[in-house]
Amino acid sequence: MDAERITEKLNILADAAKYDVSCASSGSKRKNENKGLGNTSNGICHSYTEDGRCVSLLKILLTNHCIFDCAYCVSRKNNDIKRAAFTVQEVVDLTINFYRRNYIEGLFLSSGIFKDADYTMERLVKIAKKLRTEHNFNGYIHLKSIPGASDELMREAGLYADRLSVNLEMPTEAGLKLLAPDKNRQDMISPMSFLKKEIIQRTEEKKLFKNAPMFAPAGQSTQVIIGATPESDQQVLQSANYFYKNFNLKRVYYSGYVPVLIDKRLPALNTAVPMVRENRLYQADWLMRFYGFHVNEIVNQQQPLLDLDIDPKLGWAIRNMQVFPIDVNKADLQLILRVPGIGLLSAQKIISARKFAQLSWEQLKKIGVAINRARYFIICKSNEFERRDLTGNNIKQFILAESKSKYIKNTQTQLNLF
Amino acid sequence: MYTLVYDGTFEGLLTAVFEIYERKLFHVKLIKGEWRASALFEEVLQIITDENRANRVLRGLRKRLSAACVQRLYIAQMAEMENEENAIVGFIRYAFDADRNIEEDYGNKYVMRISEIIKMVRREKHRMEAFVRFQKLKDETFYAAIEPDFNVLPLLIRHFKDRYADQKWIIYDIKRGYGLYYNLHDTQYISLDFSEVNNPANTITVFSDDESIYQHLWKNYFASVNIISRKNTRLHLRHVPRRYWKHLTEKI
């Protein structure tokens, strides 16, 4: 092995892949039943980058050569950068050796497009196939489907990969037209709907025949770039909702645009990465998937943007004060889940614990409820709660003032160090 | 107030519970360690671990709690958290004294405390599953050193055995001076003599030829995936506390 050359390639091709945000390595149930290497269960983050993102998979491009010229992408044809390409064997060796040392859960393989979609997709599939069949590898494999690849290759990919994804890139078709004139939405949607049909069909088969092969057991996901084009949060979340509903997606990832290129269609190079907005979108996404919120309750015509100061659940609550206060000792789980400061686990614990005794503030605090937010919206077994006539706006100010004072305290202890 | 001194095993703890009920003790405190006649104003009792007594308590617990809950108590004890045996004993006494299954009564302080302890132990176990870094030795065995806060090595057996079925491996807890060895068939507990390994002349020769290459590649990869414009040290440290760094290839 030419260590120097591989190092250089890895640096180039990991660097180019780092803007892909998907990092999940869970949701599959590939077991090591063949005395082989690896298993895939709950997903483990093996490390964290200095920017705080998780490192779970060896996330690389097969190549950063690309025939496309998408404005937001560092690998775009007209960008003057070093190019490299891995061989099939090199990717296999890296994956196996990193996995054996417990650095990673598996492989996330994407690619620039060399020649055409099928030519590129075929190589991605070859790598997955080699790992599974020659190396008995049961770790996680996420392949990025190349838009426009043939159904036949997509089908083969599904047999070896745990998850497949097609990047939508921009939340709307207009945004895509603007920044990626070579790509079209239909090329992204048709593999998605092919995969959806195939996954459903294979799951049915699996119910009938235990030996039927697994097909993309961790499902499909996609990613959209936020902040490169002027879409509102309403447009972003509506689009995510549409894909969850119509294509059975497991996840939609939101990637705050990192300005890396000079292009008059794009935000300037010194524009900050919209990290808070990205975080709020993920919170909103969770509300849709796990907390029973309808997308229109979070964003709508009157409220097209998420509040950056406060999380979207609190935002919803202060717009809907008529729902509160909720009695945590009586209310349904669905309603308790709507209280700011109460998460999934706390809500379930409340339901379990209240069978034994009525809960008071002290107990709610121990259970893990964020009292500083929740206290404006609930009543429990206590005389302390006195419902003052606060408006949603008052509550927002109180909560913000409190979290700000926490912030000030922090900086003070910092200063004392010097 | 009685102080019960037990040997630090789960059986010892269950035996202590037996004695509490047999002697009808009310205020008790459990401590781990050697019996010594001290504490002027306290009664000190030495608990002699007794398998029969422990089993009777265990059977009683199984009648009152789910199997998963009994397992949680076992894990909480085994993790050897300082002074937490009293929460476990408190939980067990509450389970025996109540007229129904109390394991989800999170309003109770013992039930809540056990749930917190389990959360901490599970997090440590999960972190070890993530942060173990194997180094390949000349004889193809993969070696890793760990120093977890709690004694979680026994909880890791299943995970690593399932995962690395086709390679020999050792995970060694330096802090507690014992390790696990998987020999392609089953795992056993071992203790190692490091006096030879720590000799600098030997350290280089024990690793396989490609070990340094892959370590180097991994470090490079780790540096390449970082996005400088998103740097967030506080978040980074929350996920990877500094005390784990010395065993993480990418942080050395």
Interface residues (C-beta under 8 A of the other chain):
Chain A: M1 A3 I6 T7 L10 N11 A14 D15 A17 K18 Y19 K31 N32 K35 G36 L37 G38 N39 I44 C45 H46 S47 Y48 T49 E50 D51 G52 R53 C54 V55 L58 K59 L94 N97 F98 R100 R101 N102 Y103 N136 V258 P259 V273 M275 K349 I350 S352 A353 R354 K355 F356 A357 L359 Q363 K366 I367
Chain B: I102 E104 D105 Y106 G107 N108 K109 M112 H126 E129 A130 F131 V132 R133 F134 Q135 K136 F142 A144 D162 R163 Y164 A165 D166 Q167 D210 I213 Y214 H216 L217 W218 N220 Y221 F222 S224 V225 N226 I227 I228 S229 R230 K231 N232 T233 R234 L235 H236 R238 H239 V240 L248 T249 E250
